[in-house]
Amino acid sequence: MREFFMSDGRRKTSRKKWFCWLLAAVVLVSGTPVSAAELQEEPEELTGFSIESSEAVSAEPETDPDLEEPRELCTVTFAEQPKEDGDSALEYEELRMEVTEGTEITLPQVPEEEGYKAFGWSLDDEETKEAGSTYVVSGDVTFYAVRQEAYLIEFCDADGTPLAETEPDNQEKWTYQAVKGETIYFPELPQNQTGYKNLGWSEKKNASQISYAPGEAYTVQGHMKFYLTRGKTVLIKFANPTGTMYPSGSWQYECVVGETITLPEGPALDGWTNLGWASAKNSQKAEYKQGKSYKVTGAKTFYLVRSCSVYFANPAGAVYTGTSAAKFQVSPQTMYAVGGVRVPEGPPLTGYKNLGWTTVKGSSVVEYKAGDYVPVNKQVTLYLIRGKNCKITFANMAGKNQTGYAKYNITGGAGEKVTLPTGPNISGYAFLGWSTKINATSATYAAGAGVTLKSNLNLYAVYKKGATCTVAFNNLNGNTTCADYTKLQKKVTAGNTITIPEGPKIAGYINVGWSTKKGSTTVAVKAGEKYKVTKSQTLYLVRRQGYYITYKSFTGALTYSTQAVIKGNSVYLPSVANISAGVKNRDGQTLIGWSLKTRQRSKPSYEIGQKITPQKNMIFYPVFQYNNTIATPSKAALLKVKVPSQYGKVIFVGDSRTVRMFNMVEAYLGARPANVDWVAEGSMGFEWLKSTGYPLLLDKLKQDAKGGAARKPTAVIFNIGVNSLDQGSECVQFMNQKAAEMKKYGCQLYYMSVNPTNNSTMLNFYGANTTPRTGYQIISYNNLLKTKLSADYQYLDAYSYLIQSGYAFDRCRYGYDEGIDDGLHYNAGTYMKIYKYCMEHI
């Protein structure tokens, strides 16, 4: 059968076929038979024909309901759009479909054509139908491909490498076609390369500035290549004045070279003023202001510059400004890091003596003298203490010969305490002391007595006539004439005093003193002591078998001291002060124990305060650990420290060490952990625990218990004792009594050891009036905890852990190291170690 196409491209059916259908319809109506030959003849042109019948035809002919009318077979053709020159459109024969009328078809994908973008199929003047949409066929139909000229859009790496090659799984994202005038949107940036940050897109390779941001719209005008714009990343850090890094997050972050950032405000510290930031530690000048813009040129650490002032004032409170015309001036001292200052001599005032300084206005108690080191951690004012000039004038018994006594004269200020000297030796006379009266026979003040100056004072020597005595020294049996003994002999007037010498030493024995009786081992006086002679006599050297313990420096070059120990006796190893680096305390060294070897830096063989019973002469060398070996905490490291899964909460109970440990936790994490709590107060001990700490803890346990039986138990860790080392027995008894009450609320009880101190450094820092906290006291306290606490408690031996792994001291009041070693509190890194140790051992 021949096919014809209409002007719109749809296929026509031949006239013969239409005629046959018409004729068949007539036969069915009239019943007139028609031969097959007649059907083969070419019909005349049918114009204006009509059908007649001799019989009337019903308007609605009867039909057999069981006879289903056949459906027409339809052809669906897909073709190119007809060309403008009138040529027939190219048909896609492989897409042609033969389906029955009423069939729903799915339109296929438009075949690709280079340089064009397919949008779908069109039918007559209808709107374009997308590939994949459906269409119900009602007759022969032709669909025409709808395309528009398209341009290649390609996204490349900065150097021009197509991203479709480096990320083939995302090829359609990085390379596609778009038509002129179409709006596209720049894609999200690919993953950053190490050391770089992707910034956006540019029309140029290796551009330093972006032209388009991800998500930005762009109207296509032609073929385009866009190139990734990236910047080199560097780390910007912020640290305190001494170089201790502030936590990551808001204080450490990556920036792109060329980026402009705003410098933050430094952390606040009570009594200090933040001045800005500098490029070097311990700077006194701020190069960069807080809140100002800074263009990043490379990796950089900014160090906080802050200051506080130490003011000096006269007794009335007027501050010395250093601007007066006086020859001697005292100016305020500005500090740029936590540390201390040397106290100056106050301005002189005629008729008065400067006695020292006090922190309390109007006080007469001298806290610091000129030249003393004053630890300063915040702004402070020191007030000068003066005393009216007073003089003690010394003379002989008759009040004469004052010239010879002038060397004894004392000048001081009212309120000052002085020590009276010993008068000159006069042959045949014994010096008794000093009197306020001439020719006195008894002394008002003995030699060496302390006197508080109130006004001018005249003192006169008091002597008593006496015989000349000889004091000889001999061995215990009194039978030696050895020169080592005879050279020690002294002649002195009865009633006068001598200083007892050290006796000759022999191997395997120690000199314990001198006896007044031959053969007696009872010691009457020891070497170095003052001894009043009343008659001629012989002193006999008392020796015992024993050993000498010598304490030397780290390298062995210096000897700190030598200690004699009688055989069978014991001693406790002492502390020596840490080696401080001042404001650079992180570069200092901490005494962590003793060794029999020089230059040992870790894992000491002997603890500070350890009891030893020597069996031979021994030499001990301090084990000094570098403070910078203790890692500074970080947020990332603290986030890894988790409460064990068997507990719902952990509560710490303690003193200032606990407070500062959690200052560190909060400072570096930025917040208190939700399942960690503490009950603690600075400078507190056992009495506080009884009266305040324990009731507060009990309230918390009661609140937690409201969670019901399904809740997990609470771990309670006690760490009380460093401020009450003399109350160990009372503390253990109290804890044992309260255990059952606490366990009612579903908790597990722990007691952490009292951890090391450096008593020498602590006394140097806080003063001689500070309560001692020696190594021996701490060891004894911990032994009580280990042996006397009931089975309701588990002992956490953080003390031994620190001795073996190391620790360092710092005041660290606000969570960050301050650069001050006080011998009592730890640096942030050590607090981190203790916190982690507890969580890993409960």
SVG drawing of the C-alpha trace seen along z (x, -y; Angstrom):
<svg xmlns="http://www.w3.org/2000/svg" viewBox="-38 -69 138 82">
<polyline fill="none" stroke="black" stroke-width="0.4" points="0.0,0.0 1.3,-3.4 1.6,-6.0 1.1,-9.7 2.1,-12.4 0.2,-15.5 1.8,-18.8 2.2,-18.6 4.1,-15.3 1.4,-12.9 0.9,-9.9 -2.2,-9.7 -4.1,-6.5 -4.8,-5.7 -8.2,-6.5 -8.7,-2.8 -8.6,-1.9 -11.2,-4.5 -13.4,-3.3 -13.3,0.3 -14.3,-0.7 -17.3,-2.8 -18.5,0.0 -18.4,2.5 -20.6,0.2 -23.2,0.1 -23.2,3.9 -23.9,4.2 -26.8,1.8 -28.4,2.9 -27.6,6.6 -26.5,6.4 -23.6,8.8 -20.4,7.4 -17.8,9.6 -14.2,9.6 -13.4,8.4 -15.5,5.4 -13.5,4.5 -10.3,4.7 -11.4,2.1 -10.2,-1.4 -13.2,-3.5 -14.2,-6.7 -13.6,-9.9 -16.1,-10.0 -17.7,-13.3 -21.0,-14.1 -22.1,-10.4 -25.0,-9.1 -26.3,-5.8 -29.9,-4.7 -31.8,-1.6 -35.2,-0.1 -35.8,0.6 -36.0,-1.7 -32.9,-1.7 -33.2,-2.0 -31.5,-5.0 -29.8,-2.6 -29.0,0.7 -29.1,3.8 -25.6,5.1 -24.4,8.4 -23.2,7.5 -20.9,10.5 -19.2,9.2 -16.3,6.7 -15.5,4.0 -11.9,4.3 -9.4,1.5 -7.4,-0.2 -3.6,0.4 -1.8,-2.9 1.7,-4.0 3.7,-6.3 6.6,-7.9 9.5,-10.0 11.4,-12.3 13.6,-15.4 11.9,-18.8 11.3,-19.4 14.0,-21.4 13.3,-25.0 14.1,-24.0 10.9,-21.8 12.7,-18.4 11.0,-15.6 11.9,-15.3 14.3,-12.5 12.5,-9.7 14.1,-7.7 13.1,-4.3 14.5,-2.6 12.0,-4.5 8.8,-3.8 6.0,-2.1 3.0,-0.1 0.3,-0.1 -3.5,0.3 -5.6,-2.8 -6.0,-3.8 -2.6,-2.5 -0.6,-4.7 3.0,-5.0 6.1,-6.5 8.0,-8.9 11.6,-7.9 14.8,-9.9 15.5,-12.3 18.6,-11.1 21.7,-13.2 23.0,-15.6 26.3,-17.3 26.0,-21.0 22.4,-20.8 20.4,-20.2 17.3,-18.1 14.1,-19.3 11.6,-16.6 9.1,-16.1 6.5,-18.3 3.1,-17.4 1.7,-20.0 1.5,-23.2 1.2,-21.6 3.7,-22.4 6.8,-20.2 6.5,-16.9 9.4,-15.7 11.0,-12.3 9.6,-9.9 6.1,-11.4 3.1,-9.4 0.8,-9.8 -2.5,-8.0 -2.5,-7.1 -5.7,-7.8 -4.4,-7.4 -1.3,-7.6 0.9,-10.3 4.4,-11.8 6.4,-13.4 9.2,-15.9 12.4,-16.3 12.7,-19.6 16.3,-20.8 18.1,-24.1 21.7,-24.9 23.6,-24.2 26.9,-25.3 29.3,-23.2 29.6,-24.2 32.7,-22.7 34.1,-23.0 37.8,-22.5 40.4,-22.4 42.5,-25.6 45.1,-24.3 42.6,-23.5 42.1,-19.8 38.4,-18.9 36.8,-17.9 34.8,-15.3 38.1,-13.5 39.1,-13.7 35.6,-12.9 34.0,-10.7 31.2,-9.7 30.0,-13.3 30.6,-13.8 27.1,-15.2 27.7,-17.8 30.9,-19.1 30.2,-18.9 26.9,-19.5 25.2,-21.5 23.1,-24.6 21.3,-26.8 21.9,-30.4 19.9,-32.5 19.5,-29.6 20.1,-30.2 22.5,-27.9 23.7,-27.8 27.3,-27.3 27.7,-24.0 28.9,-23.3 32.7,-23.2 34.5,-19.9 36.4,-18.5 39.3,-20.6 42.9,-19.4 45.2,-19.2 46.6,-22.6 44.1,-24.4 40.5,-25.7 38.2,-26.0 36.8,-29.5 34.6,-29.7 34.8,-29.8 36.7,-32.0 36.9,-32.4 40.7,-32.3 43.1,-29.5 44.9,-29.8 43.0,-33.0 43.5,-34.4 40.0,-36.0 36.7,-34.4 34.3,-35.6 31.3,-33.4 30.2,-31.8 28.5,-28.4 24.8,-28.8 25.2,-32.0 23.1,-32.3 24.7,-32.7 23.1,-33.3 24.6,-31.2 25.9,-33.1 28.2,-30.6 30.7,-27.8 32.3,-28.4 35.0,-26.9 35.0,-27.8 38.1,-27.2 38.2,-26.4 39.6,-29.2 41.4,-28.0 43.6,-29.6 46.4,-28.2 45.3,-27.5 47.4,-28.4 46.8,-28.0 46.2,-31.1 46.7,-30.6 46.3,-32.7 48.3,-32.2 48.7,-33.8 51.7,-36.1 54.0,-33.2 53.1,-31.1 50.6,-28.6 48.1,-28.1 44.5,-28.9 42.1,-26.0 41.3,-25.2 38.0,-26.3 37.7,-30.1 41.4,-30.4 42.9,-28.2 41.5,-28.0 42.5,-27.7 42.5,-30.8 43.2,-31.4 46.2,-33.5 44.9,-36.9 41.8,-36.5 41.0,-39.3 40.1,-38.3 39.1,-40.3 41.4,-39.8 39.4,-38.7 39.4,-40.1 41.8,-38.2 40.5,-36.1 39.8,-38.3 42.0,-37.9 41.0,-39.6 43.1,-42.6 44.7,-42.8 44.1,-44.9 44.3,-43.3 46.3,-45.6 46.2,-43.6 48.3,-41.1 52.0,-40.7 54.1,-38.5 56.4,-37.4 56.0,-36.0 56.1,-38.2 55.8,-41.4 55.3,-44.7 53.9,-46.4 50.8,-45.4 51.4,-45.3 47.8,-44.5 44.7,-45.9 41.8,-43.7 38.8,-44.0 40.9,-45.3 41.2,-43.7 44.3,-41.6 45.1,-40.4 46.5,-36.8 49.8,-36.4 50.9,-33.1 50.7,-30.9 51.0,-33.0 50.7,-32.8 49.4,-35.9 50.5,-36.3 48.3,-38.3 49.8,-41.5 48.3,-42.4 49.4,-44.5 48.7,-45.2 50.3,-47.8 52.0,-47.5 51.6,-50.8 53.7,-52.1 52.2,-54.6 53.3,-56.5 51.9,-55.5 48.9,-57.9 48.1,-56.2 49.3,-58.8 50.7,-56.9 54.2,-57.6 54.1,-58.6 57.8,-59.0 57.2,-62.5 58.3,-64.5 61.5,-66.6 62.9,-64.6 66.2,-62.9 64.8,-59.5 61.7,-58.5 59.4,-55.5 57.3,-54.8 54.4,-52.3 55.7,-49.1 53.8,-47.8 53.8,-44.0 53.0,-42.3 52.8,-38.7 52.0,-37.0 55.1,-37.0 56.5,-39.3 58.5,-42.5 61.4,-43.4 60.3,-45.8 62.2,-49.1 63.6,-51.1 61.1,-53.8 61.8,-57.5 63.8,-58.7 62.3,-61.1 64.5,-63.0 64.3,-61.6 62.7,-58.3 63.8,-55.0 62.0,-52.9 61.1,-49.6 59.3,-47.9 56.0,-47.6 52.5,-46.3 49.5,-45.5 47.2,-47.0 47.0,-50.7 47.8,-51.9 49.3,-48.5 52.6,-48.5 53.3,-44.8 56.1,-44.6 55.2,-42.1 58.0,-42.9 61.4,-44.5 63.3,-46.3 64.7,-43.8 62.1,-41.1 60.4,-39.4 56.6,-39.9 54.5,-37.5 52.0,-39.5 49.0,-38.1 46.8,-41.2 46.9,-44.9 48.2,-45.7 49.2,-48.7 52.0,-48.5 52.1,-51.0 55.4,-52.2 56.0,-51.6 58.3,-54.1 59.6,-54.3 61.1,-57.4 64.8,-57.2 66.1,-55.5 69.6,-54.7 71.0,-52.2 74.3,-53.5 76.7,-51.0 79.3,-51.8 81.4,-50.1 80.2,-49.5 81.2,-53.0 79.6,-54.6 82.9,-55.6 85.1,-54.3 82.2,-54.8 84.6,-54.9 85.6,-51.3 81.9,-50.3 80.8,-52.4 81.0,-49.4 78.1,-47.9 75.8,-50.9 72.5,-50.2 70.4,-52.7 66.8,-51.8 63.3,-53.0 60.6,-52.9 58.9,-49.6 61.8,-47.8 63.1,-44.7 66.9,-44.4 69.3,-41.8 71.7,-42.8 75.4,-41.9 77.9,-40.2 80.3,-42.6 84.0,-42.5 86.1,-39.8 88.0,-41.2 90.6,-38.9 89.5,-37.7 86.0,-38.9 82.8,-37.2 80.3,-39.2 76.8,-38.9 74.9,-41.2 73.7,-44.8 72.0,-47.1 70.3,-50.4 72.3,-51.5 75.9,-52.3 78.0,-49.9 75.2,-47.4 75.9,-44.0 73.1,-42.3 72.0,-42.5 68.8,-43.9 69.3,-42.2 71.3,-39.1 73.5,-39.0 71.4,-37.9 68.2,-39.2 65.7,-40.9 64.6,-44.5 61.9,-46.5 63.0,-50.0 60.8,-52.7 63.2,-55.6 66.9,-56.3 68.5,-53.9 71.8,-53.7 73.1,-50.3 76.1,-49.5 78.1,-46.4 77.8,-44.2 80.9,-42.0 81.7,-39.8 85.2,-38.9 86.1,-35.3 88.9,-32.8 90.4,-31.8 89.2,-28.4 90.6,-25.9 88.3,-23.8 90.0,-20.7 88.7,-18.2 89.5,-14.5 88.3,-11.1 85.7,-9.3 88.3,-7.5 90.3,-10.6 93.6,-9.0 94.6,-10.7 97.2,-13.4 96.5,-13.6 96.9,-17.1 93.4,-16.8 92.1,-17.2 94.7,-19.4 94.2,-22.1 90.6,-22.5 91.5,-23.6 90.1,-27.0 90.8,-29.4 87.9,-31.5 86.9,-33.4 84.4,-31.6 80.9,-32.7 81.6,-33.4 80.4,-31.2 82.2,-29.4 81.1,-27.8 81.6,-24.0 83.8,-22.7 83.3,-19.6 85.4,-16.7 87.7,-14.6 85.9,-12.1 86.7,-8.5 85.2,-6.1 82.2,-4.1 81.3,-6.4 79.5,-9.7 80.1,-12.4 77.0,-12.9 78.3,-15.4 80.4,-15.9 80.0,-14.5 81.2,-16.2 82.1,-12.8 84.8,-10.4 83.4,-7.2 79.8,-8.5 77.8,-8.4 75.4,-11.0 75.7,-14.0 75.8,-17.3 76.5,-19.7 76.7,-19.4 79.1,-20.9 78.0,-24.4 76.1,-25.1 76.9,-27.8 78.3,-26.6 78.7,-28.6 81.9,-27.8 81.9,-27.9 85.2,-26.0 88.1,-24.3 87.0,-21.0 87.5,-18.4 84.7,-17.5 84.8,-14.0 83.7,-13.1 80.8,-10.8 80.7,-8.7 78.2,-6.1 78.4,-3.7 76.5,-5.3 76.5,-6.7 76.5,-10.0 73.8,-10.9 74.9,-13.6 72.5,-15.5 74.1,-16.9 72.9,-18.9 71.5,-17.5 75.0,-17.2 76.8,-16.4 78.9,-19.5 77.4,-21.1 76.6,-19.7 73.3,-20.8 73.9,-19.3 75.2,-16.2 73.1,-14.3 74.6,-12.0 72.5,-8.9 73.2,-6.6 73.2,-2.9 69.6,-1.5 68.0,-5.0 65.9,-6.3 65.6,-9.6 63.0,-11.1 64.3,-12.3 63.8,-16.1 62.6,-18.4 64.6,-21.1 63.1,-24.0 62.0,-23.5 64.1,-25.3 61.8,-28.1 62.1,-30.0 60.0,-32.8 57.4,-33.9 58.6,-31.2 57.8,-28.5 56.9,-26.1 60.7,-26.1 61.4,-25.4 62.1,-22.1 60.1,-20.2 61.7,-18.0 59.8,-14.7 62.1,-12.5 65.7,-11.3 68.1,-9.0 71.5,-7.5 72.5,-8.6 73.2,-12.0 71.2,-13.8 68.0,-11.6 64.9,-13.3 62.1,-10.8 61.0,-7.8 62.8,-8.5 64.0,-5.6 63.1,-7.4 60.1,-9.6 60.3,-13.0 59.6,-12.3 60.3,-8.6 61.7,-6.9 65.1,-5.2 67.3,-3.3 70.8,-3.5 73.3,-0.6 76.1,-2.6 77.1,-6.1 74.8,-7.3 74.7,-10.2 71.4,-11.3 70.8,-13.4 67.6,-15.2 65.4,-14.1 64.3,-17.2 61.7,-16.9 61.3,-19.6 57.9,-21.2 57.4,-21.4 57.3,-17.6 53.8,-17.8 51.4,-18.1 49.2,-21.2 45.5,-20.2 43.3,-20.5 39.6,-20.4 40.1,-17.4 42.0,-15.5 39.4,-16.3 36.5,-15.2 38.1,-11.8 37.9,-11.6 34.5,-10.0 32.6,-9.0 32.7,-5.2 29.5,-3.7 28.5,-2.0 28.0,-5.4 25.4,-8.0 27.5,-10.7 30.8,-11.4 31.1,-13.8 34.5,-15.0 34.8,-16.3 37.9,-18.3 39.8,-21.5 41.5,-24.2 43.2,-21.5 39.8,-20.2 38.5,-23.6 41.4,-24.4 41.3,-21.1 37.7,-21.8 38.6,-25.4 40.9,-23.8 38.2,-21.4 35.7,-24.2 38.3,-26.5 39.5,-24.1 36.1,-22.4 34.2,-25.7 31.6,-24.2 31.1,-21.9 30.5,-18.3 26.8,-17.4 27.5,-14.2 30.4,-15.5 30.0,-17.6 32.0,-18.6 31.7,-19.9 34.9,-21.8 36.3,-24.9 39.7,-26.4 41.9,-26.3 39.5,-23.8 40.2,-20.5 38.5,-17.9 36.5,-20.4 34.9,-21.9 34.1,-18.4 32.2,-17.6 30.4,-20.9 29.7,-21.9 31.1,-19.6 29.4,-16.4 25.9,-18.0 26.2,-19.5 27.2,-16.1 24.3,-14.4 21.9,-16.9 23.2,-16.1 23.0,-12.4 19.4,-12.7 18.5,-14.7 20.1,-12.1 18.3,-9.3 15.0,-10.7 15.8,-9.2 14.5,-5.9 15.8,-2.4 16.5,-2.6 19.2,-5.2 22.9,-4.3 24.9,-4.7 27.0,-7.8 30.7,-7.6 31.9,-9.8 35.6,-10.6 37.0,-12.2 40.3,-14.2 40.5,-15.9 43.6,-16.0 46.4,-18.3 45.1,-21.1 44.5,-18.8 47.4,-16.3 47.4,-16.1 43.7,-14.9 44.1,-11.7 42.7,-9.4 39.7,-11.6 39.0,-11.9 39.2,-8.1 36.9,-7.5 34.3,-10.0 34.4,-8.5 33.8,-5.0 30.8,-6.2 29.2,-7.9 29.7,-5.2 26.5,-3.4 24.4,-6.6 25.9,-7.5 25.5,-4.0 21.8,-4.2 21.6,-6.5 23.2,-4.1 26.7,-5.4 30.2,-3.9 32.8,-5.4 36.4,-6.3 39.1,-8.1 41.9,-9.6 45.4,-9.9 46.7,-13.2 49.1,-14.1 52.7,-15.5 53.8,-19.0 57.2,-20.7 57.3,-22.0 60.5,-24.0 59.0,-25.9 55.7,-26.3 57.4,-27.9 59.5,-30.2 56.4,-31.3 53.8,-31.6 56.2,-32.4 57.6,-30.7 54.2,-30.9 52.6,-28.6 51.5,-25.2 54.1,-22.7 53.0,-19.9 56.0,-17.6 56.5,-14.5 56.6,-12.4 53.2,-13.8 51.6,-13.0 53.0,-9.5 51.8,-8.8 48.3,-10.2 48.0,-8.1 49.1,-5.0 46.2,-5.7 43.8,-5.9 45.0,-2.6 45.0,-0.6 42.2,-2.1 39.4,-3.0 36.6,-0.4 35.9,1.9 33.2,-0.5 35.9,-2.7 38.3,-2.0 41.6,-3.8 42.8,-5.7 46.6,-5.9 47.1,-9.0 50.1,-9.8 52.2,-6.9 51.0,-7.5 52.3,-11.1 55.6,-10.2 56.3,-7.8 54.8,-9.7 55.7,-13.3 54.0,-16.5 54.5,-20.2 53.4,-23.0 51.6,-26.3 49.1,-28.5 46.7,-27.9 43.8,-29.6 41.6,-30.2 42.3,-27.0 45.3,-28.3 49.0,-28.3 50.1,-31.6 53.8,-30.9 54.1,-30.9 55.3,-27.8 53.8,-27.8 54.8,-24.2 51.2,-23.3 48.9,-23.6 49.5,-22.0 49.8,-23.2 46.9,-22.6 48.6,-19.6 49.0,-17.8 45.3,-18.5 44.4,-17.0 46.5,-13.9 44.7,-13.5 41.3,-14.0 42.0,-11.4 43.5,-9.0 40.4,-9.1 38.0,-8.5 40.1,-5.5 40.4,-3.9 36.8,-4.0"/>
</svg>
